[in-house]
Amino acid sequence: MERGMKNRPAGMRTYMLVSLGSCVVMLTNQYIYQVFNTGDPARMSAQVISGIGFLGAGTIIVTGRNQIKGLTTAAGLWATASVGLTIGIGLYEVAILSGVFVFLILTILHKFDDYVRRSSNVVELYVEMKANVPLGRFLRAVRAKSLDATNVQVQEHQSASDEFTSFVVSLKGQRHTHHDDIVRIVEKIDVVTYVEEL
């Protein structure tokens, strides 16, 4: 639900299908082993765990701004597949407990994660700056505001005709400088035309 409401990859239906499919595979695996007395009871479940990696990989993207998205979704799908396997094998107590944990992690702990990120004095930003302005001017401006700039990555797609220079930079403020304060400081620099947090 949390992914669906935020219009992110893999909503509630995806998780339900992954869990259902894993459960069916496990039930089928057990049926084959018990009725025909052949096969390895762990083989099909192992293939589910391996196969879910392809689905998870499809939810992970790297944006043009060097931002990786979808890792939590991929991990959630993998965990949901595991829950489905435990249902299929009959470990209902484990399935219920792990399902509750997966739900809590995906819906509640992200608030704590946001709080920790907001309280941090380190932020990674995508910045667009006026064209033909030396990057050193931006770096001097942030140093004047007691910010340390590290890991500056200038975007490679730029040409002389571009109206701006874009780059990704990590900024660290003083101990009592909050996350949002750093963003506001960068927005007020005269050569900066656009700022987005990564």
ROGUBA-617946 format. One record per residue: x, y, z of N, C-alpha, C in turn; residue number from 1; residue in three letters. Coordinates in nm, 2 decimals, m for minus. Each point is the difference from the previous one (the first is absolute). Layout:
BEGIN
REC  X  Y  Z  X  Y  Z  X  Y  Z  NUM  Ala;
...
END
This chain:
BEGIN
REC  0.08  m0.12  0.00  m0.08  0.12  0.00  0.09  0.13  0.00  1  Met;
REC  0.10  m0.01  0.08  0.09  0.12  0.01  0.06  0.03  m0.13  2  Glu;
REC  0.05  m0.10  m0.08  0.06  0.02  m0.13  m0.11  0.05  m0.10  3  Arg;
REC  m0.12  m0.05  0.01  m0.10  0.03  m0.09  m0.05  0.15  0.02  4  Gly;
REC  m0.01  0.04  0.12  m0.05  0.14  0.03  0.10  0.10  m0.04  5  Met;
REC  0.13  m0.04  0.00  0.11  0.09  m0.05  0.03  m0.01  m0.14  6  Lys;
REC  m0.08  m0.08  m0.07  0.02  m0.02  m0.15  0.14  m0.05  m0.03  7  Asn;
REC  0.04  m0.09  0.08  0.13  m0.06  m0.02  m0.01  m0.14  m0.06  8  Arg;
REC  0.11  m0.06  m0.05  m0.01  m0.13  m0.06  m0.04  m0.10  0.11  9  Pro;
REC  m0.08  m0.10  m0.05  m0.04  m0.11  0.09  m0.10  0.04  0.11  10  Ala;
REC  m0.13  0.01  m0.04  m0.10  0.03  0.10  m0.05  m0.13  0.07  11  Gly;
REC  m0.11  0.01  0.07  m0.05  m0.11  0.08  m0.03  m0.12  m0.08  12  Met;
REC  m0.05  0.02  m0.12  m0.03  m0.12  m0.09  0.12  m0.08  m0.03  13  Arg;
REC  0.11  0.07  m0.03  0.13  m0.06  m0.03  0.04  m0.09  0.12  14  Thr;
REC  0.00  0.05  0.12  0.04  m0.07  0.11  m0.09  m0.12  0.02  15  Tyr;
REC  m0.13  0.01  m0.02  m0.10  m0.11  0.02  0.03  m0.11  m0.10  16  Met;
REC  0.03  0.04  m0.13  0.02  m0.10  m0.10  0.13  m0.07  0.03  17  Leu;
REC  0.11  0.07  0.04  0.12  m0.07  0.04  m0.02  m0.10  0.11  18  Val;
REC  m0.07  0.04  0.10  m0.02  m0.09  0.11  m0.09  m0.12  m0.04  19  Ser;
REC  m0.10  0.03  m0.08  m0.09  m0.11  m0.04  0.08  m0.10  m0.09  20  Leu;
REC  0.08  0.06  m0.10  0.07  m0.09  m0.09  0.10  m0.09  0.08  21  Gly;
REC  0.07  0.06  0.10  0.10  m0.07  0.08  m0.07  m0.11  0.07  22  Ser;
REC  m0.12  0.03  0.06  m0.08  m0.10  0.07  m0.04  m0.12  m0.09  23  Cys;
REC  m0.04  0.03  m0.12  m0.05  m0.10  m0.09  0.12  m0.09  m0.04  24  Val;
REC  0.12  0.06  m0.02  0.12  m0.08  m0.04  0.03  m0.09  0.11  25  Val;
REC  0.00  0.05  0.13  0.03  m0.09  0.11  m0.10  m0.11  0.02  26  Met;
REC  m0.13  0.03  m0.02  m0.10  m0.11  0.01  0.02  m0.10  m0.11  27  Leu;
REC  0.03  0.04  m0.12  0.02  m0.09  m0.11  0.12  m0.09  0.03  28  Thr;
REC  0.11  0.07  0.05  0.12  m0.07  0.03  m0.03  m0.12  0.10  29  Asn;
REC  m0.07  0.04  0.11  m0.03  m0.10  0.10  m0.09  m0.11  m0.06  30  Gln;
REC  m0.09  0.03  m0.08  m0.09  m0.10  m0.06  0.07  m0.10  m0.09  31  Tyr;
REC  0.09  0.05  m0.08  0.08  m0.08  m0.09  0.09  m0.10  0.09  32  Ile;
REC  0.06  0.06  0.11  0.08  m0.09  0.08  m0.07  m0.10  0.07  33  Tyr;
REC  m0.12  0.03  0.06  m0.08  m0.09  0.08  m0.07  m0.10  m0.09  34  Gln;
REC  m0.06  0.04  m0.11  m0.08  m0.09  m0.08  0.08  m0.09  m0.09  35  Val;
REC  0.10  0.06  m0.06  0.08  m0.08  m0.10  0.13  m0.05  0.06  36  Phe;
REC  0.03  0.05  0.12  0.12  m0.04  0.07  0.13  0.02  m0.08  37  Asn;
REC  0.00  0.11  m0.07  0.12  0.04  m0.08  0.03  0.14  0.02  38  Thr;
REC  0.12  0.04  m0.04  0.03  0.14  0.00  0.06  0.05  0.13  39  Gly;
REC  0.06  0.12  0.00  0.06  0.06  0.11  m0.10  0.10  0.06  40  Asp;
REC  m0.04  m0.02  0.13  m0.11  0.10  0.05  0.05  0.14  0.01  41  Pro;
REC  0.13  0.02  0.00  0.06  0.14  0.01  0.03  0.06  m0.13  42  Ala;
REC  0.00  m0.07  m0.11  0.04  0.05  m0.13  m0.08  0.11  m0.05  43  Arg;
REC  m0.14  m0.02  0.00  m0.08  0.10  m0.06  m0.01  0.13  0.08  44  Met;
REC  0.01  m0.02  0.13  0.00  0.12  0.09  0.13  0.08  m0.02  45  Ser;
REC  0.11  m0.07  m0.02  0.13  0.07  m0.03  m0.01  0.08  m0.13  46  Ala;
REC  m0.07  m0.06  m0.10  m0.02  0.07  m0.13  m0.09  0.13  0.02  47  Gln;
REC  m0.09  m0.01  0.09  m0.09  0.12  0.03  0.09  0.11  0.05  48  Val;
REC  0.09  m0.03  0.10  0.08  0.10  0.06  0.10  0.06  m0.11  49  Ile;
REC  0.05  m0.09  m0.09  0.09  0.05  m0.10  m0.08  0.08  m0.10  50  Ser;
REC  m0.11  m0.05  m0.04  m0.08  0.07  m0.11  m0.06  0.13  0.04  51  Gly;
REC  m0.03  0.02  0.13  m0.05  0.13  0.04  0.10  0.11  m0.01  52  Ile;
REC  0.13  m0.04  m0.02  0.10  0.10  m0.02  m0.02  0.08  m0.13  53  Gly;
REC  m0.05  m0.07  m0.10  m0.03  0.06  m0.13  m0.11  0.11  0.01  54  Phe;
REC  m0.10  m0.04  0.08  m0.11  0.09  0.02  0.04  0.12  0.08  55  Leu;
REC  0.08  m0.03  0.11  0.06  0.11  0.08  0.09  0.09  m0.08  56  Gly;
REC  0.08  m0.05  m0.09  0.09  0.08  m0.08  m0.08  0.09  m0.09  57  Ala;
REC  m0.12  m0.04  m0.04  m0.08  0.09  m0.09  m0.06  0.12  0.08  58  Gly;
REC  0.00  0.00  0.13  m0.05  0.11  0.08  0.11  0.10  0.03  59  Thr;
REC  0.13  m0.04  m0.02  0.11  0.08  0.04  0.04  0.08  m0.13  60  Ile;
REC  0.01  0.13  0.02  0.04  0.09  m0.11  0.11  0.10  0.05  61  Ile;
REC  0.08  0.04  m0.10  0.10  0.10  0.03  m0.04  0.12  m0.09  62  Val;
REC  m0.04  0.11  0.06  m0.05  0.12  m0.07  0.12  0.07  m0.06  63  Thr;
REC  m0.03  0.10  m0.09  0.10  0.08  m0.06  0.08  0.08  0.09  64  Gly;
REC  m0.05  0.01  0.12  0.07  0.08  0.11  0.07  m0.08  0.09  65  Arg;
REC  0.04  m0.12  m0.04  0.08  m0.10  0.08  m0.07  m0.04  0.13  66  Asn;
REC  m0.14  0.00  0.00  m0.07  m0.04  0.11  m0.06  m0.14  m0.02  67  Gln;
REC  0.03  m0.09  0.10  m0.05  m0.14  m0.01  m0.14  m0.01  0.07  68  Ile;
REC  m0.10  m0.05  m0.07  m0.13  m0.01  0.06  m0.05  m0.15  m0.01  69  Lys;
REC  m0.08  m0.04  0.09  m0.06  m0.13  m0.01  0.06  m0.11  0.08  70  Gly;
REC  0.11  0.03  0.08  0.06  m0.11  0.08  m0.09  m0.05  0.10  71  Leu;
REC  m0.08  0.09  0.07  m0.09  m0.05  0.10  m0.11  m0.08  m0.06  72  Thr;
REC  m0.05  0.04  m0.12  m0.10  m0.08  m0.07  0.05  m0.14  m0.03  73  Thr;
REC  0.12  m0.01  m0.05  0.06  m0.13  m0.03  0.02  m0.09  0.12  74  Ala;
REC  0.04  0.06  0.11  0.02  m0.07  0.12  m0.14  m0.05  0.05  75  Ala;
REC  m0.10  0.09  m0.01  m0.14  m0.04  0.04  m0.05  m0.11  m0.08  76  Gly;
REC  0.02  0.00  m0.13  m0.05  m0.11  m0.08  0.07  m0.13  0.04  77  Leu;
REC  0.13  0.00  0.02  0.07  m0.12  0.04  m0.05  m0.05  0.13  78  Trp;
REC  m0.02  0.09  0.10  m0.06  m0.05  0.13  m0.14  m0.05  m0.01  79  Ala;
REC  m0.08  0.06  m0.09  m0.14  m0.05  m0.02  0.00  m0.14  m0.07  80  Thr;
REC  0.10  m0.02  m0.09  0.01  m0.13  m0.05  0.03  m0.11  0.10  81  Ala;
REC  0.09  0.04  0.10  0.03  m0.09  0.11  m0.12  m0.03  0.08  82  Ser;
REC  m0.08  0.10  0.03  m0.13  m0.02  0.08  m0.09  m0.10  m0.08  83  Val;
REC  m0.01  0.02  m0.13  m0.08  m0.09  m0.07  0.05  m0.15  0.01  84  Gly;
REC  0.13  m0.01  0.00  0.06  m0.14  0.01  m0.04  m0.06  0.13  85  Leu;
REC  0.01  0.08  0.11  m0.03  m0.05  0.13  m0.15  m0.04  0.02  86  Thr;
REC  m0.08  0.07  m0.07  m0.15  m0.03  0.00  m0.01  m0.14  m0.07  87  Ile;
REC  0.06  m0.01  m0.12  m0.01  m0.12  m0.08  0.05  m0.13  0.07  88  Gly;
REC  0.10  0.02  0.09  0.05  m0.12  0.07  m0.07  m0.02  0.13  89  Ile;
REC  m0.09  0.09  0.04  m0.08  m0.02  0.12  0.05  0.06  0.12  90  Gly;
REC  0.10  0.09  m0.01  0.05  0.07  0.12  m0.08  0.13  0.02  91  Leu;
REC  m0.12  m0.01  0.04  m0.09  0.11  0.00  0.04  0.10  0.11  92  Tyr;
REC  0.05  m0.04  0.12  0.04  0.09  0.10  0.11  0.09  m0.05  93  Glu;
REC  0.10  m0.07  m0.07  0.12  0.08  m0.05  m0.05  0.09  m0.11  94  Val;
REC  m0.09  m0.04  m0.08  m0.06  0.08  m0.11  m0.07  0.13  0.05  95  Ala;
REC  m0.08  m0.02  0.10  m0.07  0.11  0.06  0.09  0.10  0.06  96  Ile;
REC  0.10  m0.05  0.08  0.09  0.08  0.07  0.09  0.08  m0.10  97  Leu;
REC  0.05  m0.07  m0.10  0.09  0.07  m0.09  m0.08  0.09  m0.09  98  Ser;
REC  m0.12  m0.03  m0.03  m0.09  0.09  m0.08  m0.03  0.13  0.07  99  Gly;
REC  m0.02  m0.01  0.13  m0.02  0.12  0.09  0.13  0.08  0.00  100  Val;
REC  0.11  m0.06  0.01  0.13  0.07  0.00  0.02  0.07  m0.13  101  Phe;
REC  m0.03  m0.07  m0.11  0.02  0.06  m0.14  m0.09  0.13  m0.01  102  Val;
REC  m0.12  m0.02  0.05  m0.10  0.11  m0.01  0.05  0.12  0.08  103  Phe;
REC  0.04  m0.02  0.12  0.05  0.10  0.09  0.12  0.07  m0.05  104  Leu;
REC  0.09  m0.07  m0.06  0.12  0.06  m0.05  m0.03  0.09  m0.12  105  Ile;
REC  m0.09  m0.05  m0.09  m0.03  0.08  m0.12  m0.09  0.12  0.03  106  Leu;
REC  m0.08  0.00  0.11  m0.10  0.10  0.02  0.04  0.10  0.11  107  Thr;
REC  0.06  m0.05  0.11  0.03  0.08  0.12  0.14  0.04  0.01  108  Ile;
REC  0.09  m0.09  m0.03  0.15  0.04  0.02  0.05  0.10  m0.10  109  Leu;
REC  m0.07  0.02  m0.11  0.04  0.10  m0.10  m0.01  0.14  0.07  110  His;
REC  m0.10  0.01  0.09  m0.01  0.13  0.07  0.12  0.03  0.09  111  Lys;
REC  0.05  m0.10  0.07  0.12  0.01  0.07  0.12  0.03  m0.09  112  Phe;
REC  0.01  m0.07  m0.11  0.10  0.02  m0.10  0.00  0.15  m0.05  113  Asp;
REC  m0.12  0.05  m0.02  m0.01  0.14  m0.05  0.05  0.09  0.11  114  Asp;
REC  m0.03  m0.03  0.13  0.04  0.09  0.11  0.15  0.00  0.01  115  Tyr;
REC  0.06  m0.12  m0.01  0.15  m0.01  0.01  0.06  0.08  m0.11  116  Val;
REC  m0.05  m0.01  m0.12  0.05  0.07  m0.11  m0.01  0.15  0.01  117  Arg;
REC  m0.12  0.05  0.05  m0.02  0.14  0.02  0.08  0.06  0.11  118  Arg;
REC  0.04  m0.08  0.10  0.08  0.04  0.11  0.15  0.01  m0.03  119  Ser;
REC  0.03  m0.07  m0.11  0.14  0.00  m0.04  0.06  0.13  m0.05  120  Ser;
REC  0.13  0.02  0.02  0.06  0.12  m0.05  0.07  m0.02  m0.13  121  Asn;
REC  m0.03  m0.12  m0.06  0.06  m0.03  m0.13  m0.11  m0.02  m0.10  122  Val;
REC  0.01  0.06  m0.12  m0.10  m0.01  m0.10  0.06  m0.02  m0.14  123  Val;
REC  m0.06  m0.08  m0.09  0.05  m0.01  m0.14  m0.10  0.08  m0.08  124  Glu;
REC  0.05  0.08  m0.09  m0.09  0.09  m0.08  0.04  m0.01  m0.15  125  Leu;
REC  m0.11  0.01  m0.08  0.02  0.03  m0.14  m0.02  0.15  m0.02  126  Tyr;
REC  0.10  0.06  m0.06  0.00  0.15  m0.01  0.02  0.04  m0.15  127  Val;
REC  m0.09  0.09  m0.04  0.02  0.07  m0.13  0.05  0.14  0.02  128  Glu;
REC  0.10  0.04  m0.07  0.06  0.13  0.01  0.01  0.07  m0.13  129  Met;
REC  0.00  0.13  0.00  0.00  0.08  m0.12  0.12  m0.05  m0.09  130  Lys;
REC  m0.02  0.00  m0.13  0.10  m0.05  m0.09  0.12  0.10  0.00  131  Ala;
REC  0.12  m0.06  m0.03  0.12  0.07  m0.01  0.05  0.06  0.13  132  Asn;
REC  m0.06  m0.04  0.11  0.05  0.04  0.14  0.09  m0.11  0.05  133  Val;
REC  0.12  0.04  0.04  0.09  m0.10  0.05  m0.05  m0.08  0.12  134  Pro;
REC  0.02  m0.13  0.01  m0.04  m0.07  0.11  0.06  0.05  0.13  135  Leu;
REC  0.12  0.05  m0.01  0.07  0.05  0.12  m0.07  0.12  0.06  136  Gly;
REC  m0.08  0.07  m0.07  m0.08  0.11  0.06  m0.11  m0.06  0.09  137  Arg;
REC  m0.06  m0.11  m0.04  m0.10  m0.07  0.09  0.07  m0.05  0.12  138  Phe;
REC  0.12  m0.07  m0.02  0.07  m0.05  0.12  0.04  0.10  0.10  139  Leu;
REC  0.05  0.12  m0.05  0.04  0.10  0.09  m0.13  0.06  0.08  140  Arg;
REC  m0.11  0.00  m0.07  m0.12  0.05  0.06  m0.05  m0.09  0.12  141  Ala;
REC  0.01  m0.13  m0.03  m0.04  m0.09  0.11  0.10  m0.01  0.12  142  Val;
REC  0.13  0.02  m0.04  0.10  0.01  0.11  m0.02  0.12  0.09  143  Arg;
REC  m0.04  0.11  m0.07  m0.03  0.12  0.08  m0.11  m0.02  0.10  144  Ala;
REC  m0.09  m0.09  m0.03  m0.11  m0.03  0.09  0.03  m0.12  0.09  145  Lys;
REC  0.13  m0.03  0.02  0.04  m0.11  0.09  m0.05  m0.13  m0.04  146  Ser;
REC  m0.01  m0.03  m0.13  m0.04  m0.13  m0.05  0.12  m0.06  m0.07  147  Leu;
REC  0.02  m0.13  0.02  0.11  m0.08  m0.06  m0.06  m0.07  m0.12  148  Asp;
REC  0.06  0.02  m0.12  m0.05  m0.07  m0.12  0.09  m0.11  m0.04  149  Ala;
REC  m0.06  m0.12  m0.02  0.08  m0.12  m0.04  m0.07  m0.07  m0.11  150  Thr;
REC  0.07  m0.09  m0.07  m0.06  m0.09  m0.10  m0.08  0.08  m0.10  151  Asn;
REC  0.07  0.10  m0.07  m0.07  0.08  m0.10  0.01  m0.08  m0.13  152  Val;
REC  m0.12  m0.02  m0.06  0.00  m0.08  m0.13  m0.08  0.09  m0.10  153  Gln;
REC  0.08  0.06  m0.10  m0.06  0.08  m0.10  m0.06  m0.09  m0.11  154  Val;
REC  m0.12  0.03  m0.04  m0.08  m0.08  m0.10  0.08  0.01  m0.13  155  Gln;
REC  0.01  m0.12  m0.07  0.08  m0.01  m0.12  m0.07  0.05  m0.13  156  Glu;
REC  m0.13  0.00  0.01  m0.08  0.03  m0.13  0.00  0.14  m0.04  157  His;
REC  0.07  0.09  0.07  m0.01  0.14  m0.03  0.08  0.05  m0.12  158  Gln;
REC  m0.05  0.10  m0.06  0.07  0.06  m0.12  0.01  0.15  0.02  159  Ser;
REC  0.07  0.07  m0.09  0.01  0.14  0.01  m0.13  0.07  m0.01  160  Ala;
REC  m0.10  m0.06  m0.07  m0.13  0.07  m0.03  m0.09  m0.02  0.12  161  Ser;
REC  0.03  m0.08  0.10  m0.09  m0.02  0.11  m0.01  0.13  0.08  162  Asp;
REC  m0.12  0.02  0.06  m0.03  0.12  0.07  0.04  m0.01  0.15  163  Glu;
REC  0.05  m0.11  0.04  0.04  m0.02  0.14  0.11  m0.11  0.01  164  Phe;
REC  0.07  0.00  0.11  0.09  m0.11  0.03  m0.06  m0.08  0.12  165  Thr;
REC  0.00  m0.13  m0.02  m0.07  m0.08  0.11  0.11  m0.09  0.06  166  Ser;
REC  m0.02  m0.03  0.13  0.10  m0.09  0.07  m0.07  m0.05  0.13  167  Phe;
REC  0.06  m0.11  0.05  m0.05  m0.05  0.13  0.11  0.02  0.10  168  Val;
REC  m0.04  0.04  0.12  0.10  0.04  0.10  m0.05  m0.05  0.14  169  Val;
REC  0.09  m0.04  0.08  m0.03  m0.03  0.14  0.05  0.11  0.09  170  Ser;
REC  m0.09  0.05  0.08  0.04  0.12  0.09  m0.02  m0.04  0.14  171  Leu;
REC  0.10  0.04  0.08  m0.01  m0.03  0.15  0.01  0.14  0.07  172  Lys;
REC  m0.10  0.02  0.09  0.00  0.12  0.08  0.06  m0.02  0.14  173  Gly;
REC  0.00  0.11  0.08  0.04  m0.01  0.13  m0.09  m0.09  0.08  174  Gln;
REC  0.04  m0.03  0.13  m0.07  m0.10  0.08  m0.15  0.04  0.02  175  Arg;
REC  m0.03  0.13  0.01  m0.13  0.04  0.03  m0.07  0.05  m0.12  176  His;
REC  0.06  m0.02  m0.12  m0.07  0.04  m0.13  m0.08  m0.12  m0.04  177  Thr;
REC  m0.13  0.02  m0.02  m0.09  m0.10  m0.03  m0.01  m0.02  m0.16  178  His;
REC  m0.05  m0.11  m0.03  m0.02  m0.05  m0.14  m0.07  0.11  m0.09  179  His;
REC  m0.11  0.05  0.05  m0.08  0.10  m0.08  0.07  0.13  m0.01  180  Asp;
REC  0.08  0.03  0.11  0.08  0.13  m0.01  0.10  0.00  m0.11  181  Asp;
REC  0.06  m0.11  m0.02  0.10  m0.01  m0.11  m0.07  0.02  m0.14  182  Ile;
REC  m0.11  m0.06  m0.02  m0.07  0.01  m0.12  m0.04  0.15  m0.02  183  Val;
REC  m0.05  0.07  0.10  m0.04  0.14  m0.01  0.13  0.09  m0.03  184  Arg;
REC  0.11  m0.04  0.06  0.12  0.08  m0.03  0.04  m0.01  m0.15  185  Ile;
REC  0.00  m0.12  m0.05  0.03  m0.02  m0.14  m0.09  0.07  m0.09  186  Val;
REC  m0.13  0.00  0.03  m0.10  0.06  m0.08  0.02  0.15  m0.01  187  Glu;
REC  0.06  0.06  0.10  0.02  0.15  0.00  0.13  0.04  m0.07  188  Lys;
REC  0.08  m0.09  m0.04  0.12  0.04  m0.07  m0.04  0.05  m0.14  189  Ile;
REC  0.06  0.12  m0.03  m0.05  0.08  m0.12  0.02  m0.08  m0.13  190  Asp;
REC  0.10  m0.08  m0.02  0.03  m0.07  m0.12  m0.08  m0.13  m0.02  191  Val;
REC  m0.07  m0.04  0.11  m0.08  m0.12  0.00  m0.14  0.02  m0.06  192  Val;
REC  m0.04  m0.08  m0.09  m0.14  0.02  m0.06  m0.10  m0.11  0.04  193  Thr;
REC  0.06  m0.11  0.05  m0.09  m0.11  0.04  0.07  m0.10  0.09  194  Tyr;
REC  m0.07  m0.04  0.10  0.06  m0.10  0.10  m0.10  m0.11  0.03  195  Val;
REC  0.04  m0.12  0.00  m0.08  m0.11  0.03  0.08  m0.10  0.09  196  Glu;
REC  m0.07  m0.04  0.11  0.07  m0.10  0.09  m0.01  m0.14  m0.06  197  Glu;
REC  0.11  m0.07  0.02  0.00  m0.14  m0.05  m0.01  m0.10  0.11  198  Leu;
END
